[in-house]
Amino acid sequence: MAGACRTLVRDSVPPQISRDPERELRTMLRAMAHRNTSRQGDEAICISTYMDVDPTPLLAERPENRLPKLLHILPVLSKAVLFAQGPRLQEPGLRWAPQTFLNPHGYKEDIQFRTHYKPDGPGTDLRELPPPYLCSKGRGLVAFFSGIKIESQSSNTFAEHFTVRVSAEKTFLVDLDDTGDHSYTRSQICADASMEFAILFANERKTRSTPYAMLVEWLGAAEDGVLRCKRQFEVSIEDVDDCILEGTRLEKVREASYQGHLIPMCRWVVD
């Protein structure tokens, strides 16, 4: 089994990542997005074997329960799971994860996630970001993100294209991506009027080549100060000054504009 699983990604795994389990997991997941297995449940066993995790606990589970079990026993997790396409698990605390990493869904883009950050204040050095991990209280995946808190909504819907103004000089254009997460029309996303939202950046917003982000429902701060949210949609985000707006896209953006403020790097629990 180990040989078969490593053959699955053999051509795409460079030898220098053998000491980087998180990157190795991302490479494995990206390879699986272009493949299928013949039996339900083999997917989780294949991932565990490739990651040198004993698959015995998975064999005791029903096939549909093996992937949720795998997420609890993997020694390392990755933000890549949050950006995998497809329907999500429905178990509270695991709704951030997809039901499968296999074709036609899965983790298709090799996103370069932010690995370091600079705390606020003069003379501070770059600090390494801790890897994601499962919350011990079962609330979701704990990971570090910077982002935008959307402060006001002109309606209880999100259009396919909208802007968020965070200062007099800075406005972001946001495009909702249809990644198979939900059944919805791309023209408009309905939201309860009482819901609040934020956008979490996958990487530095100075990098135009990595526009990946998540639209999340803002659930507030927990007692330990960690910000809580519920994953909603994958989005693309760019500085408006770097975009060409015309036609239907321009019309939609004019109709959907929100105010917001930037959130510095901090710890989130994503469900």
Disulfide bonds with the S-S distance in Angstrom:
none
